[in-house]
Amino acid sequence: MPIRLHDTRRREKVNFTTLEPGKVSMYVCGVTVYDRCHLGHARCYLAFDLIHRWLEASGYDVHYVQNFTDIDDKIIHRANELDGDWQALVEKNIDAYYEDMDALNILRADVYPRCTEYVDDMIRITQDLIDKGHAYVADDGVYFHVESAPEKYGQLTGQSIDAVRSGAGGRVDETGSGKRDHKDFALWK
């Protein structure tokens, strides 16, 4: 019996197929390590652990990747509240993450890349987006210009540009930093 999953882009259940027979690459967005994990993190990683285990039990060779966001405004802010050593904060919280997930018997990913390992790539990609007119520089960083690709925005979620709520998630810049539109989001700070 085939695995059926909900395809958010097509808005229907579809048979699960792999790009390469018998092999699955699974990427799960990891934690931003400004603090210890909470119950919401545990729920997320438990759910993906079940999927991971089920795929392996079904005979798939699973390559599981989960990142650590190890540089972020929240990390710097929290470090400044403490002793200012953001790298020590990151290491402490990554160690705590492993302890917590091990205590829950959640299988470890094969790879845990860190954002700081890919800064040069991020800069190059961000510059490419600026060069193509999809991003712009503001006083406090670089923002993706959502209106530059209105036909693509929201394809996976089914959300139109008009449906984007102003300030959702508390990320609207009220400081006058040069952000052009409330829908635009930060690529680099």
trRosetta pair geometry for C-beta under 8 A, 3 or more apart (Angstrom, degrees):
i j d omega theta_ij theta_ji phi_ij phi_ji
2 15 4.4 -10 146 -141 149 106
2 16 6.5 176 172 39 92 75
3 15 7.1 105 71 -161 53 58
3 16 3.9 -15 84 23 105 131
3 58 7.7 24 -51 -160 122 174
4 13 4.7 35 168 172 112 114
4 14 6.8 167 -150 79 73 22
4 15 6.0 -45 -97 -94 70 46
4 16 6.9 -144 -88 -18 18 86
5 13 6.7 167 85 -146 21 72
5 14 6.5 -30 64 59 71 72
5 16 5.2 73 -3 -72 112 99
6 12 7.4 -155 -144 122 64 16
6 13 5.5 -46 -90 -90 56 67
6 14 8.0 99 -137 14 16 74
7 10 4.1 21 102 37 125 103
7 11 7.2 -52 89 0 78 19
7 12 6.1 -4 47 63 100 59
7 13 7.3 142 4 -123 81 16
7 14 4.7 26 -26 6 125 122
8 11 7.1 25 -167 -76 30 52
8 156 5.3 45 104 179 120 71
8 157 6.6 -16 164 -95 127 36
8 158 7.2 -124 173 -20 84 98
9 155 6.0 14 -128 148 98 86
9 156 5.4 -45 -75 -114 86 54
10 14 6.5 62 62 -42 145 128
11 158 6.7 71 -76 -77 115 135
18 21 6.3 137 74 -103 115 23
18 22 7.0 -131 64 28 155 20
18 23 5.8 155 166 69 144 55
18 24 5.6 -100 -110 -83 123 67
18 60 7.3 159 -62 -131 148 118
19 23 7.7 -53 65 82 76 98
19 25 7.8 -15 30 15 119 109
20 23 4.3 -6 88 49 108 120
22 59 6.8 -69 -137 134 89 93
22 60 6.1 179 -171 -125 48 56
22 61 5.9 44 143 10 87 96
23 60 6.8 134 -114 -167 16 84
23 61 4.9 -28 -107 68 71 100
23 62 7.9 161 -161 -84 53 29
23 63 7.2 17 -175 -4 97 103
24 55 5.4 -68 36 -175 158 144
24 60 4.7 26 -4 168 115 136
24 61 7.2 165 24 79 69 48
24 62 4.9 -19 70 -109 104 72
24 63 7.2 -174 93 27 52 67
25 62 8.0 148 -95 -161 22 55
25 63 4.9 -20 -111 68 69 105
25 65 7.3 4 -175 5 87 110
26 48 7.4 153 160 -167 129 108
26 51 7.3 163 -139 115 149 117
26 52 6.5 -156 75 -94 164 86
26 55 7.5 174 -47 24 140 165
26 62 5.9 -5 4 -166 120 103
26 63 7.0 163 23 81 69 51
26 64 4.8 -15 69 -110 106 71
26 65 7.1 170 88 27 53 66
27 65 4.9 -19 -107 72 74 102
27 66 7.4 154 -161 -83 51 45
27 67 8.0 21 -166 -18 96 95
28 44 7.7 149 -178 153 120 103
28 45 7.4 117 142 -109 149 69
28 48 4.8 39 -99 -140 151 166
28 64 7.3 -1 5 -168 107 91
28 65 7.4 168 25 88 64 52
28 66 4.7 -17 69 -101 93 95
28 109 7.3 -144 42 -88 108 130
29 66 7.5 25 105 -147 6 73
29 67 6.6 -29 -145 43 46 102
30 66 4.5 107 -71 163 104 85
30 67 4.3 -150 20 76 116 51
30 68 5.1 -65 114 -78 145 41
30 69 6.7 177 87 -9 90 73
30 112 6.9 83 -83 -146 160 89
31 37 6.3 -89 -96 -95 158 88
31 41 5.8 15 -87 -125 119 134
31 68 6.6 -10 65 -129 71 69
31 69 7.0 -121 116 31 37 88
31 93 7.8 -127 116 148 129 114
31 97 6.1 -163 39 -110 143 137
32 69 4.0 -31 -102 75 73 123
32 72 5.1 -23 -156 20 121 163
32 74 5.9 71 137 61 133 132
32 75 6.9 -126 170 -47 93 99
33 68 5.8 4 -23 -169 123 105
33 69 6.9 174 3 74 73 63
33 70 5.9 1 36 -104 119 66
33 75 6.8 39 79 -99 64 116
33 89 7.5 154 127 131 91 79
33 90 5.2 89 95 -140 125 63
33 93 3.9 155 -176 100 97 126
33 94 5.5 -13 -127 -57 160 73
33 97 6.7 -78 -109 -35 110 132
34 72 6.6 -91 -51 73 115 115
34 74 4.1 -92 -43 128 164 100
34 75 4.4 -131 -89 -84 91 56
34 77 7.5 18 -151 60 138 87
34 78 4.5 137 -175 5 98 146
34 89 7.1 11 -140 146 46 126
34 93 7.0 48 48 -49 7 173
35 38 7.9 21 109 -37 115 99
35 78 6.5 -146 -58 -124 84 159
35 93 6.4 123 115 -117 6 135
36 93 6.3 -140 -81 -131 43 89
36 96 5.2 -77 -118 134 87 147
36 97 7.9 -177 -149 -67 54 63
36 100 7.4 125 -173 -49 93 144
37 41 4.1 -110 -158 73 99 148
37 42 6.4 109 147 -49 122 79
37 96 7.1 -170 3 123 88 98
37 97 5.6 108 -39 -112 118 72
37 100 5.0 -159 45 83 133 166
37 101 7.8 100 -15 -48 169 82
38 41 5.6 106 52 8 56 99
38 42 7.4 -110 113 -3 35 93
39 42 5.4 -53 -149 36 38 115
39 43 6.3 42 153 -23 68 102
40 43 5.7 -50 -148 32 32 113
40 44 6.5 32 154 -18 63 105
41 44 5.8 -57 -152 36 33 111
41 45 6.2 15 160 -6 69 110
41 100 8.0 48 101 117 123 144
42 45 6.3 -65 -143 45 27 99
42 46 5.9 31 158 -23 65 112
42 100 7.1 -103 -86 156 100 115
42 101 8.0 -171 -115 -95 71 65
42 104 6.1 170 -148 -78 104 160
43 46 5.8 -57 -144 36 25 112
43 47 6.4 27 157 -21 62 105
44 47 5.9 -59 -156 32 27 110
44 48 6.7 12 155 -6 64 107
45 48 5.7 -53 -143 44 38 106
45 49 6.0 49 151 -29 66 103
45 66 7.9 48 -117 -133 104 158
45 101 6.1 -67 131 -116 152 111
45 104 7.7 103 96 85 112 147
45 106 5.4 39 137 -162 109 159
46 49 5.4 -50 -146 32 31 118
46 50 6.7 36 153 -21 62 99
46 104 6.5 -91 -83 160 100 137
46 106 6.2 -101 -90 -93 56 118
47 50 5.9 -52 -158 30 31 111
47 51 6.8 28 147 -14 63 104
48 51 5.3 -48 -148 37 42 114
48 52 6.1 49 150 -24 68 103
49 52 5.5 -51 -145 36 31 116
49 53 6.2 29 157 -16 65 106
49 106 4.4 -109 -81 -142 148 85
49 107 5.6 146 -140 27 95 84
50 53 5.9 -55 -144 39 28 108
50 54 6.1 28 156 -20 64 109
51 54 5.8 -57 -145 37 28 110
51 55 6.3 29 157 -20 64 106
52 55 6.0 -58 -151 34 25 109
52 56 6.5 19 155 -12 62 108
52 62 5.8 152 -150 142 75 164
52 64 5.7 17 -121 -88 125 144
52 107 5.8 -138 109 62 140 131
53 56 5.8 -59 -148 40 31 108
53 57 6.0 29 155 -18 67 110
53 107 6.7 150 -66 -7 91 136
54 57 5.7 -56 -143 40 30 110
54 58 6.2 26 155 -18 64 111
55 58 5.7 -63 -149 40 28 109
55 60 4.3 -51 170 55 89 133
55 62 5.1 95 104 -71 128 127
56 59 7.9 120 -179 -12 30 9
56 60 6.3 -87 -85 66 34 77
56 62 5.5 -78 -66 4 87 122
63 110 5.6 -64 -157 29 61 155
63 111 7.9 12 177 7 88 109
64 107 7.7 80 56 113 165 111
64 109 4.4 -130 119 -138 98 74
64 110 5.1 128 56 -1 69 90
64 111 7.7 171 94 29 53 69
65 109 5.9 94 -127 179 15 129
65 110 6.6 -46 -72 59 58 91
65 111 4.9 -15 -114 68 82 101
65 112 7.8 168 -160 -83 60 31
65 113 6.8 8 -168 4 109 102
66 109 4.1 -164 13 -45 101 157
66 111 7.8 158 31 86 54 56
66 112 5.8 -19 78 -108 77 76
67 112 6.8 127 -128 -165 24 57
67 113 5.2 -35 -113 72 83 82
67 114 7.0 139 -166 -100 81 25
67 115 6.8 75 174 -53 124 73
68 90 7.8 106 151 -170 127 101
68 94 5.9 9 -131 -105 155 111
68 97 7.7 178 -108 41 114 167
68 112 5.7 41 -19 170 102 103
68 113 7.5 -160 27 96 72 38
68 114 4.9 -23 67 -106 101 76
68 115 7.2 -111 97 -5 59 80
69 72 5.3 42 148 -44 113 129
69 75 7.9 -157 125 -35 87 128
69 115 5.2 39 -134 -24 54 132
70 75 7.2 84 -178 -96 36 165
70 90 4.7 70 -156 -152 94 135
70 94 7.4 -2 -100 -59 113 125
70 114 4.5 -10 11 -161 134 110
70 115 5.5 -173 37 37 73 91
70 116 5.3 -66 82 -8 112 109
71 75 6.2 -116 -137 57 29 147
71 76 7.8 39 -162 -44 68 97
71 86 7.5 68 -116 144 72 136
71 90 7.8 -20 -65 -86 56 143
71 115 5.5 -128 35 89 88 122
71 116 5.3 102 -16 -69 121 95
71 119 8.0 13 44 -82 151 113
72 75 4.7 98 54 2 78 103
72 76 7.2 -151 90 -2 41 85
72 115 7.8 86 -51 43 88 161
73 76 5.8 -59 -148 40 33 108
73 77 6.0 34 155 -21 68 109
73 189 6.2 -10 -59 90 109 154
74 77 5.7 -54 -143 38 29 113
74 78 6.2 27 159 -17 65 108
75 78 6.0 -57 -146 39 27 107
75 79 6.2 27 156 -19 64 109
75 86 5.3 81 144 -157 100 110
75 89 6.4 158 -164 99 85 128
75 90 6.4 26 -152 -73 133 94
76 79 5.7 -55 -145 37 29 112
76 80 6.3 29 156 -19 64 107
76 86 5.6 -24 -98 -93 55 140
77 80 5.9 -59 -152 36 27 110
77 81 6.7 30 150 -21 63 103
78 81 5.5 -52 -153 31 35 114
78 82 6.6 20 152 -8 66 107
78 89 6.2 150 106 -170 108 154
79 82 5.8 -65 -151 45 34 103
79 83 7.2 -58 -174 63 70 56
79 84 5.7 65 146 -148 92 18
79 85 6.1 -138 -160 68 113 30
79 86 3.8 -81 -49 -83 166 68
79 88 7.9 121 -129 56 109 82
79 89 4.8 -128 -89 -6 92 148
80 84 5.7 42 -107 -99 50 67
82 85 7.6 -72 99 40 110 75
82 89 6.6 142 45 -84 147 120
83 88 7.5 -17 70 65 120 137
85 88 4.0 25 124 20 121 117
85 89 6.5 151 98 -19 69 85
86 89 5.4 -54 -150 36 37 116
86 90 6.3 42 152 -24 68 103
87 90 5.6 -48 -148 33 34 115
87 91 6.5 31 155 -16 65 104
88 91 5.9 -54 -146 38 32 109
88 92 6.2 35 154 -21 65 108
89 92 5.8 -56 -148 36 28 112
89 93 6.3 16 159 -10 64 111
90 93 6.2 -67 -148 42 25 102
90 94 6.2 24 157 -19 65 108
91 94 5.8 -53 -142 37 30 110
91 95 6.3 32 157 -18 64 106
92 95 5.9 -58 -154 36 27 111
92 96 6.4 25 150 -17 63 109
93 96 5.3 -49 -142 38 37 114
93 97 6.3 49 152 -28 64 98
94 97 5.4 -45 -149 27 34 117
94 98 6.8 33 153 -16 63 100
95 98 6.0 -54 -155 35 32 109
95 99 6.5 33 149 -18 65 107
96 99 5.5 -53 -148 38 35 114
96 100 6.2 35 155 -20 68 106
97 100 5.9 -58 -148 37 28 109
97 101 6.3 18 159 -11 65 110
98 101 6.1 -59 -141 42 28 104
98 102 6.0 29 159 -20 65 111
98 108 7.6 15 -133 -104 90 116
99 102 5.9 -58 -145 39 25 111
99 103 6.3 28 155 -23 62 107
100 103 5.7 -55 -151 32 29 113
100 104 6.7 17 153 -8 63 107
101 104 5.7 -60 -150 43 35 106
101 106 4.3 -77 -171 59 88 119
101 108 7.2 108 117 -88 133 70
102 105 7.3 34 -177 -79 36 31
102 106 7.4 -89 -69 46 23 74
102 108 7.9 1 -78 -59 82 100
109 112 5.8 121 70 -66 121 78
113 117 5.8 -116 -167 58 86 135
113 118 6.9 42 165 -28 124 120
114 117 4.9 101 65 -8 80 103
114 118 7.9 178 93 4 51 88
115 118 6.2 -82 -161 47 40 97
115 119 7.4 70 148 -66 72 74
115 122 7.6 30 -171 -45 87 146
116 119 6.0 -4 -152 -37 44 109
118 121 4.5 -45 -174 42 86 119
118 122 5.8 94 125 -28 86 95
119 122 5.5 -54 -147 36 34 114
119 123 6.4 36 155 -21 67 103
120 123 5.8 -52 -149 34 31 112
120 124 6.5 31 153 -18 64 106
121 124 5.7 -55 -149 37 32 111
121 125 6.2 27 156 -15 67 108
122 125 5.9 -56 -144 40 29 107
122 126 6.0 31 156 -20 65 110
122 188 7.1 140 148 -90 110 106
123 126 5.8 -56 -145 38 27 112
123 127 6.3 28 156 -19 63 107
123 188 7.6 79 -101 -107 60 147
124 127 5.8 -57 -150 36 28 110
124 128 6.5 33 151 -22 63 104
125 128 5.5 -50 -151 32 34 116
125 129 6.6 34 151 -18 65 102
126 129 5.7 -53 -153 35 33 111
126 130 6.6 35 149 -19 65 103
126 135 6.4 -96 -164 99 69 167
126 142 5.5 92 -174 95 122 158
126 187 5.2 152 -118 135 105 129
126 188 5.2 31 -127 -31 159 132
127 130 5.5 -50 -148 35 36 113
127 131 6.2 38 152 -21 67 106
128 131 5.6 -54 -146 37 30 113
128 132 6.3 18 157 -9 65 111
129 132 5.9 -62 -143 45 30 104
129 134 4.4 -83 -165 77 84 104
129 135 3.9 56 122 -1 110 121
129 142 8.0 116 82 157 118 127
129 144 6.8 -52 169 -111 147 81
129 187 6.8 -161 68 -113 153 172
130 133 7.9 45 178 -65 29 21
130 134 7.7 -90 -64 58 21 64
130 135 4.7 -64 -72 79 61 97
130 136 6.7 120 -126 -93 84 30
130 137 6.8 29 -122 -37 132 87
130 142 6.7 -72 -69 -148 114 128
133 145 7.2 -64 156 53 61 142
133 148 5.6 176 126 -139 84 132
134 144 6.4 -15 150 -151 85 77
134 145 5.8 -159 -173 47 36 93
134 148 4.5 -172 -115 103 58 149
134 149 6.3 15 -123 -23 110 113
135 142 5.4 37 165 170 121 104
135 143 6.4 175 -153 88 78 38
135 144 5.2 -45 -97 -103 89 47
135 145 6.0 -170 -95 -3 26 86
135 148 8.0 -92 -38 18 39 157
135 187 5.7 -28 -132 8 139 151
136 142 7.0 178 89 -151 29 70
136 143 6.0 -17 59 58 77 85
136 145 5.7 63 -6 -53 102 116
136 180 6.8 47 59 -16 144 128
137 141 7.8 -138 -148 129 59 27
137 142 5.4 -37 -100 -99 58 79
137 178 7.9 -3 123 119 53 144
138 141 6.1 4 60 61 93 54
138 142 7.1 162 19 -99 76 25
138 143 5.7 33 -8 -7 122 112
138 177 5.2 72 149 130 118 91
138 178 3.4 175 -149 87 89 108
138 179 5.4 5 -107 -64 167 53
138 180 7.7 -143 -81 -25 119 74
139 177 4.4 -133 57 -166 104 73
139 178 4.7 132 -5 1 85 122
140 173 7.2 178 48 -133 140 143
140 175 7.2 62 -30 77 146 136
140 177 4.1 -32 1 -162 112 145
140 178 7.4 168 14 37 76 98
140 179 8.0 -33 47 -44 107 96
140 189 6.3 -6 150 -139 84 88
141 177 7.8 25 23 149 77 139
141 186 5.4 22 108 -143 148 104
141 187 7.3 173 153 58 108 60
141 188 5.1 -175 -168 97 96 60
141 189 3.9 -46 -87 -101 140 54
142 186 7.3 99 76 -158 51 63
142 187 4.8 -51 101 64 98 104
142 188 4.1 29 36 46 106 103
143 179 5.6 109 -56 -125 161 83
143 180 7.1 -173 83 19 143 88
143 184 4.3 53 161 154 126 121
143 185 6.5 156 -153 79 84 22
143 186 5.8 -52 -101 -96 72 43
143 187 6.4 155 -123 4 17 88
144 148 7.9 -120 174 35 70 120
144 184 6.0 -179 77 -157 55 77
144 185 5.4 -4 42 59 105 76
144 186 7.9 13 5 85 81 3
144 187 5.3 107 -43 -49 86 110
145 148 4.2 73 97 -19 105 115
145 180 6.8 10 -116 53 94 137
145 181 7.5 87 -143 27 67 120
145 184 5.8 -19 -107 -110 40 116
146 149 7.4 -92 -172 52 39 74
146 150 7.4 68 145 -89 74 65
146 153 5.5 61 -168 -102 92 147
146 161 6.2 146 143 -125 119 108
146 164 7.4 -18 173 -15 168 168
146 181 6.6 -111 37 89 105 134
146 183 4.3 -80 35 124 154 113
146 184 5.5 -142 -7 -85 93 55
146 185 7.4 74 -56 1 106 84
147 150 5.9 2 -146 -60 49 100
147 161 7.0 86 -92 -148 66 153
147 181 6.6 94 -15 0 115 168
147 183 7.4 101 -40 75 81 132
149 152 4.3 -25 155 38 111 116
149 153 6.0 133 100 -39 81 85
150 153 5.7 -45 -140 19 36 116
150 161 5.3 -51 -137 -27 93 144
152 155 5.8 -48 -167 -24 51 121
153 159 7.6 -70 141 93 83 85
153 160 7.6 75 99 -160 100 35
153 161 5.3 62 89 -70 143 90
154 157 5.2 -77 -152 61 69 93
154 158 6.4 -56 163 90 97 11
154 159 3.7 -127 -135 72 122 67
154 160 5.7 -136 67 -77 163 20
154 161 6.9 -141 -8 -50 129 52
154 163 7.5 95 -115 52 157 115
155 158 7.9 22 -175 -68 19 37
159 163 5.0 -130 -163 79 81 126
159 164 6.7 89 155 -69 121 72
160 163 4.8 97 55 0 76 103
160 164 7.9 -118 98 -21 50 77
161 164 6.0 -36 -166 -1 42 115
161 183 6.3 29 -160 -148 86 163
164 168 7.1 -116 -175 7 70 131
164 182 7.7 169 121 106 112 92
164 183 4.7 81 98 -116 154 102
165 168 4.3 97 74 -54 104 109
166 172 6.2 37 173 -81 74 145
166 182 4.4 4 -131 144 84 160
167 170 6.7 18 177 -100 83 27
167 171 7.2 164 -153 50 42 53
167 172 3.9 -53 -96 -10 73 130
167 182 6.5 -47 -40 -164 60 124
168 171 7.2 -17 82 31 55 98
171 185 6.9 19 135 -125 142 86
171 186 7.5 -126 -175 1 118 105
172 179 8.0 -176 -163 98 57 153
172 182 5.2 -11 -119 -139 111 95
173 176 7.8 -149 138 -6 100 19
173 177 5.2 -71 169 28 142 115
173 179 4.4 120 45 8 134 143
179 182 7.8 77 131 -89 120 35
179 184 5.8 -172 -168 75 93 123
180 184 5.9 71 55 -11 83 151
181 184 4.8 106 64 -15 84 101
186 189 5.5 6 -174 -51 137 102
